[in-house]
Amino acid sequence: MKGFLYKDLGRIRYEDALARQTAAFDKLLAAKAAGTEAPNRLFFCEHEPVLTIGKSGKDANLLVPEALLAEQGISFYHITRGGDITYHGPGQITGYPVFDLDSWQLGLKAYIDRLEEVIIRFLALYGLRGERLAGATGVWLEPQTAKARKICAIGVKSSRFVTMHGFALNVNTDLRYFSLINPCGFKDKGVTSLEKELGEKADFEQAKQRLLSIFREMFP
């Protein structure tokens, strides 16, 4: 089944969004095993402040005690996606494509490349040049310079070419939270947001609609 169903989950706790995408993932996997069809789904949301660390992540990249996170109302989860530690929170578009890649005859690497391309095209709408950085999944600004800074993190889980987890795009994100971690495991590179680059807050709802439109073009 090509294309996808879209749902905006709004502001939602991480564990609730995880339950929604896991249910969709399990349904898609079961349908594939049975030789039937279930819809691909794309969820957008904003999370309450949360840190997540992927299966290959290092706990040392959390720079403060977990007890301090709890005091500040920040959740912390070890999860099954690839990648290291990152932050999700208000003002960030967190996207969860639960896709059967066979729908588009994509392998996992080609899928991640296409996710990056979605973000690159989105940033171009704001006059920003998003780029890839070899060995560092995600989308960066000026990646080959001392000013290298990540604007979108990507981390994916795949089973039988069915995906879950996804990307975190900093739009109007409070970047101070990233000081609690080595973002994505990097100690020598920065993070940024659309707001920081533009010098003013972006229209968040417009940003979501623009991003959704590009997804529909790239995953028809």
LINFEN-V421183 format. One record per backbone hydrogen bond with DSSP energy under -1.0 kcal/mol. NH is the residue of the N-H (numbers start at 1). CO is the residue of the C=O. Records with the same first field share a line. If there is no record, write none. Layout:
NH->CO / CO
This chain:
5->40
7->42
9->44
12->46
17->13
18->14
19->15
20->16
21->17
22->18
23->19
24->20
25->21
26->22
27->23
28->24
29->25
30->26
31->27
32->28
33->29
34->30
36->31
41->98
42->5
43->96
44->7
45->94
46->10
50->88
51->75
52->86
53->77
54->84
55->81
57->54
61->58
62->59
63->180
69->65
70->66
71->67
72->68
73->70
74->69
75->49
77->51
79->53
82->156
86->52
88->50
92->89
93->169
94->45
95->167
96->43
98->41
101->161
103->100
104->101
106->101
111->107
112->108
113->109
114->110
115->111
116->112
117->113
118->114
119->115
120->116
121->117
122->118
123->119
124->120
125->122
126->123
127->124
128->123
131->140
136->133
139->152
140->131
141->149
145->142
148->145
149->141
150->190
151->139
152->139
153->168
155->166
157->164
159->162
162->159
163->99
164->157
166->155
167->95
168->153
169->93
170->151
171->91
172->91
175->173
177->174
178->175
179->176
180->177
181->178
182->61
184->85
185->182
186->183
190->148
192->150
194->170
195->171
197->193
198->194
199->195
207->203
208->204
209->205
210->206
211->207
212->208
213->209
214->210
215->211
216->212
217->213
218->214
219->215
